[in-house]
Amino acid sequence: MAETKAPDSTRRSERSRRAIYDAALALVTEAGYARTTIEGIASRAGVGKQTIYRWWPSKAAVLLEAFLDLGVQASEALGDDAGAGIPDSGDLEADLKYVLRATVDEMNDPKFDGPTRALTAEGVVDPELCARFVEELLEPQLQLYVTRLEAAREAGAVRPDIDPRLATELFVGPLTHRWLLRTRPLTHDYADRLVEYALRGIAPR
């Protein structure tokens, strides 16, 4: 008789986890955070809700992990090296414009926009989620700017007395403000202008 292999529970769990990620991101984009439920995620993913509760304590936790995974997938699709950070071509202005343009494209992508808004809004009323959002998603991204600005400072491309962490906010702060409040469209031209205006303030004198 042919030998019957036992089902691979690890592979099955990974398929279920991936289905839950996809369902959570799709639902929050289509219906918004308030109308997204564990039951809805489970139904769309084709799993029991107890499967979700076994891995996550809340829909916010599901969404955060799904969004973090989405970022990893995007980087892998682009062939990005997670440790490479912002390019260092020797031209700080060009490098910052490159990464801010990519950020604009991501913010304008509904696949990222919906979940990011949901997590941002929920983080206002959920301190624990906010702390995880900042620690696991926001700070690693900001640190890439800090590292690039530190290199620019060492190379004499910016003033030696600048605080790289504070200077980072000159680039990402206005971009996030415009995206969050939808005051005006996010464009590549706007990203370029932010870089130009900010660099005039931190360049050597």
C-alpha positions as CSV (number, residue, x, y, z in Angstrom):
1,M,0.0,0.0,0.0
2,A,1.1,3.5,-0.7
3,E,2.3,5.4,2.3
4,T,-0.1,8.2,3.4
5,K,1.7,11.3,4.6
6,A,0.3,13.2,7.5
7,P,-0.9,16.7,6.7
8,D,1.7,19.4,7.2
9,S,0.3,21.5,10.1
10,T,3.0,24.1,9.7
11,R,2.1,24.7,6.0
12,R,-1.6,24.7,6.8
13,S,-1.1,27.3,9.6
14,E,0.9,29.5,7.3
15,R,-1.9,29.3,4.7
16,S,-4.4,30.3,7.3
17,R,-2.3,33.1,8.6
18,R,-1.8,34.5,5.1
19,A,-5.5,34.3,4.4
20,I,-6.3,36.2,7.6
21,Y,-3.8,38.9,6.7
22,D,-5.3,39.3,3.3
23,A,-8.9,39.3,4.7
24,A,-8.1,41.9,7.4
25,L,-6.4,44.3,5.0
26,A,-9.1,43.9,2.4
27,L,-12.0,44.5,4.9
28,V,-10.5,47.5,6.5
29,T,-9.9,49.1,3.1
30,E,-13.4,48.3,1.9
31,A,-15.5,48.9,5.0
32,G,-13.2,50.9,7.4
33,Y,-11.9,50.0,10.8
34,A,-15.1,50.4,12.7
35,R,-17.0,47.9,10.6
36,T,-14.2,45.4,10.4
37,T,-14.8,42.6,12.9
38,I,-13.0,39.4,13.9
39,E,-16.1,37.5,12.6
40,G,-15.9,39.2,9.3
41,I,-12.1,38.5,9.0
42,A,-12.7,34.9,9.9
43,S,-15.5,34.5,7.4
44,R,-13.5,36.1,4.6
45,A,-10.4,34.1,5.4
46,G,-12.3,30.8,5.6
47,V,-11.3,30.0,9.2
48,G,-13.0,29.8,12.5
49,K,-12.8,33.0,14.7
50,Q,-11.2,30.9,17.5
51,T,-8.3,30.4,15.1
52,I,-7.8,34.1,15.0
53,Y,-8.2,34.5,18.8
54,R,-5.6,31.8,19.3
55,W,-3.0,33.9,17.5
56,W,-4.2,37.5,18.2
57,P,-6.0,39.2,21.1
58,S,-7.9,41.8,18.9
59,K,-8.6,42.9,15.4
60,A,-6.2,45.8,15.9
61,A,-3.4,43.3,16.6
62,V,-4.4,41.3,13.5
63,L,-4.3,44.4,11.4
64,L,-1.0,45.7,12.7
65,E,0.7,42.3,12.0
66,A,-0.9,42.1,8.6
67,F,0.3,45.6,7.7
68,L,3.8,44.9,8.9
69,D,3.8,41.8,6.7
70,L,2.5,43.8,3.8
71,G,5.5,46.1,4.1
72,V,7.9,43.1,4.1
73,Q,6.2,41.8,1.0
74,A,6.5,45.1,-0.8
75,S,10.2,45.3,0.0
76,E,10.8,41.8,-1.2
77,A,8.9,42.5,-4.4
78,L,11.1,45.4,-5.1
79,G,14.2,43.4,-4.3
80,D,15.0,45.8,-1.4
81,D,17.7,44.9,1.1
82,A,16.1,45.6,4.5
83,G,19.4,46.6,5.9
84,A,20.3,48.9,3.0
85,G,18.3,51.9,4.2
86,I,18.0,55.1,2.1
87,P,20.4,55.1,-0.9
88,D,23.7,57.0,-0.4
89,S,24.7,58.2,-3.8
90,G,26.7,61.0,-2.3
91,D,23.9,63.4,-3.3
92,L,21.8,63.9,-0.2
93,E,19.1,65.9,-2.0
94,A,18.7,63.3,-4.7
95,D,18.5,60.5,-2.2
96,L,15.9,62.2,-0.1
97,K,13.8,63.1,-3.1
98,Y,13.9,59.5,-4.2
99,V,12.7,58.0,-0.9
100,L,10.0,60.7,-0.3
101,R,8.6,60.2,-3.8
102,A,8.4,56.4,-3.1
103,T,6.6,57.3,0.2
104,V,4.1,59.5,-1.7
105,D,3.4,56.6,-4.0
106,E,2.8,54.3,-1.1
107,M,0.6,56.8,0.7
108,N,-1.5,57.2,-2.4
109,D,-1.9,53.4,-2.8
110,P,-5.3,52.3,-1.4
111,K,-3.7,49.0,-0.3
112,F,-1.6,51.0,2.2
113,D,-3.8,54.0,2.7
114,G,-6.8,52.3,4.3
115,P,-4.9,50.1,6.8
116,T,-2.5,53.0,7.8
117,R,-5.4,55.4,8.5
118,A,-7.2,52.7,10.5
119,L,-4.1,52.0,12.6
120,T,-3.4,55.7,13.1
121,A,-7.0,56.4,14.2
122,E,-7.1,53.4,16.6
123,G,-3.7,54.3,18.0
124,V,-5.2,57.5,19.3
125,V,-7.6,55.6,21.7
126,D,-5.5,52.5,22.2
127,P,-2.1,53.3,23.9
128,E,-0.9,49.7,23.6
129,L,-1.5,49.6,19.9
130,C,0.0,53.0,19.5
131,A,3.2,51.9,21.2
132,R,3.5,48.8,19.0
133,F,2.7,50.9,15.9
134,V,5.5,53.4,16.8
135,E,8.0,50.7,17.9
136,E,7.5,48.2,15.1
137,L,6.5,50.3,12.1
138,L,7.2,54.0,12.5
139,E,10.5,54.2,14.3
140,P,12.4,51.7,12.1
141,Q,11.3,53.8,9.1
142,L,12.4,57.0,10.7
143,Q,15.7,55.5,11.7
144,L,16.5,55.1,8.0
145,Y,16.4,58.8,7.6
146,V,18.5,59.3,10.8
147,T,21.2,57.0,9.5
148,R,21.4,58.7,6.1
149,L,21.5,62.2,7.8
150,E,24.3,61.0,10.1
151,A,26.3,59.9,7.1
152,A,25.6,63.3,5.4
153,R,26.8,65.0,8.6
154,E,30.0,63.0,8.6
155,A,30.6,63.9,5.0
156,G,30.0,67.6,5.7
157,A,26.9,67.8,3.6
158,V,24.9,69.2,6.5
159,R,25.8,71.3,9.5
160,P,27.7,69.5,12.2
161,D,25.3,70.7,14.9
162,I,22.1,69.3,13.5
163,D,20.1,66.7,15.3
164,P,19.4,64.0,12.7
165,R,16.2,62.7,14.5
166,L,14.8,66.2,14.6
167,A,15.8,67.0,11.1
168,T,14.0,63.9,9.9
169,E,10.7,65.4,11.0
170,L,11.3,68.3,8.6
171,F,10.8,65.8,5.8
172,V,8.2,63.3,7.0
173,G,6.2,65.6,9.3
174,P,4.6,67.8,6.6
175,L,4.1,64.8,4.3
176,T,2.2,62.9,7.0
177,H,0.2,66.0,7.9
178,R,-1.0,66.5,4.3
179,W,-1.8,62.8,3.9
180,L,-3.7,62.5,7.2
181,L,-5.9,65.6,6.8
182,R,-6.1,65.4,3.0
183,T,-5.6,69.2,2.9
184,R,-4.1,69.0,-0.6
185,P,-3.0,66.2,-3.0
186,L,0.3,64.4,-2.3
187,T,2.5,64.6,-5.4
188,H,6.1,64.1,-6.3
189,D,6.5,67.8,-6.8
190,Y,5.4,68.4,-3.2
191,A,7.9,65.8,-2.0
192,D,10.7,67.5,-3.9
193,R,9.8,70.9,-2.5
194,L,9.9,69.6,1.1
195,V,13.4,68.3,0.5
196,E,14.6,71.5,-1.1
197,Y,13.1,73.7,1.7
198,A,14.3,71.5,4.5
199,L,17.9,71.2,3.2
200,R,18.2,75.0,2.9
201,G,17.9,75.0,6.7
202,I,20.4,72.4,7.5
203,A,23.1,73.0,4.9
204,P,26.5,74.3,5.9
205,R,26.7,78.1,6.1
